[in-house]
Every structure is written in structure tokens, then in C-alpha cells.
Amino acid sequence: MENHAKLLIVDDERIALRNLEHVMKKEGYDVTGTQSGPNAVKLLEEQQFDVVLTDLRMEKVDGMQILRKCRELYPDAEVVMITGYATLESAVEAMKHGAFSYIAKPFKLDEVRKVVREAAEKVSLKRENRRLREQLETYQGKVKIITQDPAMQRLLETARQVAPVDTNVIITGESGTGKELFARYIHINSKRGNGPFFGVNCGAFTEELLTNELFGHEKGAFTGADSLKKGIIEMTSGGTLFLDEITEMPPSMQVKLLRVIQEKELLRVGGTEPVNVDVRFVAATNRDVQEAVKSGAFRQDLYFRLNVVSLRVPPLSDRKDDIPLLAYYFLKKYSLLMKKPVSEISEDVIALLMNYGFPGNVRELENVVERGVALANGSIIETAHLPEDLKELTIKTFRKKEGKIPSLEEQEEAYIKWVLNEAAGNKTLASQLLGIDRVSLWRKLKKYGLASE
């Protein structure tokens, strides 16, 4: 196994320390071990570690002091506690001060391997996210919303005013219009801007999985729960949680979320002690929220809690003047990421883009430009580099049938059939063209009796 993470092991029992050192070195970690708490602090001051695996009860300097020192010096590092004194009080204290996990003696080596691996992966992910963020900021600064449309400018001004107030927000609009980008914009421009930002698609999980993802679980809460897991809400404390497709959240989960918003605390699955959280919620949906409330699909009290401020992002077809601006923005982005000298978009391509309906909105435009950069041989994106359906301008419209205006559901069913046909029955491609995930598409196919198509 290849693993270059730096691991500090602290245990005042010599045999236990040697065993852990041996096992972790075999896993490929760069291991440093010590039996002394004061020496562990000295090592932390001299060099950076990715994961610290420490005994809780030690003389002079204990595991809690090591945890605090590690948090002070290396906020990205993760600390795993090991102890033979498995009391609820010590567990709560360790987790409250930011321990990644808590393992009680006697432990299984497989459990230690698993927890350390997850901690190292989390550290690696945080660093990779920072690297990508820094890379993107070299050409786009902080989160930018590219527009010259007056309605979008007014919406941005509202978002700027809302950002520092710390109220909850609901963002509505079609799929692909940039609702998550607005959520990130609000987060970055708020007092929580240096805190975590997490996004969850509420329609992409089963109820059981969504509960586990959002609330986490205690060790032993169910079969396979070998260690404590913090949920996304808990990990977002001090930051902003973006709940996409909020109207797809199961009713029982809506009740739990309402309690978190009201009480600012949660219970992990299998837990008995509440965990305090400080989270700002930004929710989004492509549905009519008030209709969802009227139909009973969405709780009215939760709607009122989330809908302190409402932002509606217009579709790209309502702001045509932004198409060239966005196209060149994506051109710069992908030519940099792909390291290709593509710097122009032909006039014919711009004309086609301006006359296309963009059912997938900004997300679809980004995909078109990314494809163009990938296929371009020179410095210009030409019509030959565009998708066939866009070149042919096969724009789907819905008109009166036998004098009757079709309902929204009839339009949606017909549109999904058309997209499936265009995608030759490929449901993965169809979900991408529709701007929704496969689970949401499957639900719609089942709803309209198209699941077997």
C-alpha cells in the first residue's frame, strides 16, 4: 500500500507503541513514535504531521493537551484518541475539542487502520481542495458570478446585502442556472467565509443514507458502524451548509432538520447526548416551493425557517447578453486547466450560442465550451467542435395541442422522452443533459411510467 501521510503515535505503554508503529509502517505511513507527552509536543513544534494517534491518559502531558496543541499549530491535521478509560465524559470532551475519532481499548487493529486511513484521506482532501481553490483563484479571484444582465446585477446586490446578516436563504431557479454558485458567493462574503462550506443534494440519497450523511452516527449504532462518524451538519459548524433540491428531502428528515435550525443542536444516529452546532443554511430547489408546501410535500414551518430571504436565479434564456461573456470566461478557465492555447471563439459559434435555447442553462454552456477547448486543434473554437444537436439547433418547443395548453407535468414528460431519445436511451447522458442526477431522473421515469424505456 502506498501512503505518504506523516503519522505521530503517542503512547506511554512501550509494547502498545511498538505494535502500532509496526502496523502503521506496514501500511506505508511515515511514522514517528514517542512514549512521552512532553516530547510529543516538542515534535509537533518542530515538524508537521498529518495524523496524530495518541493515548488519552498519560502523565505530565495527556492526550487532550496534545489535541489542543495540534489544533493550535496545524488546523488541517486530524487527531485520533485511544484510551482504556472509555467514559462518555472523556469521549464528549475529546470530540468537542475537534478529535477526528475515539477508539476504546482493547481495540482491533483493523479498526485502527480504518480510522487512521479515513483521517489521512480527510487531511489529503482538505489540502487538495485548498490547492484547487488557490489554482482557480489565480484567474477568477474569489467566487465570481459573471453577468452584465440588469436583473442578475440586482440579484447579486441582494446577495451581497444578505451575506453578512447570517440569515437562512432559499434560492430557486432551473437546474444549471448557478444556484450553488450563489450559495458559495453568499458564504464567501459572509462572516463565515473562512469556515467550511458543504453542499448536499437531498434528492441523491435514500432517507437512511441522507440521515447518516447529515447527522453522522455513534460507534455501534448499527452493523458496520465500527467507529464514530461526524455528520456533514456537525462538520459544517462555523460555516455554511448548502442543501440542494431541498423539496426532495423526505418528510421525517424535514422534521429533524427543523429541530437543528430551531435548537442549534443534533443527535447522531444511535446517540443520546446532543451536539451543539452553529450552521447557516442555504437551500435551493428547481421546484415551486409554495406549491410543494400546498401539496404537503414540504413542511410549511421548515419553509418559513429557511425562507428568510428568497433569491430566484433566472434561466440563461432570459439573459442572452451574458452568453458571450460566460463563453469567454469558460474558455479562459478550460484553456488554462487543459494547458491549451485556445483564445478565441468564432463568430459563427457565438451566433449559434446566442440562438440556442440552453435547456441546461449555464451548466450546459460550460459543457459546450469545455468540449470545444478539448477538441480545438488551434487557437479558435469552430462550429465543428460543437455538439451535433447544437449545430443543428434542434430547439424543443411546446405549443397548444388541439387548442389545449399542456400542463407542466405533460411538458416535463414530453421533454424527458425527447432527451432520452436524443441520448439514444443512455440514462446517464440524459441525466447530464437534463441537469439532474440519476436518482432524480429514475424517480421521474418511474412517475411517468418510463422506467422500462
Disulfide bonds with the S-S distance in Angstrom:
none
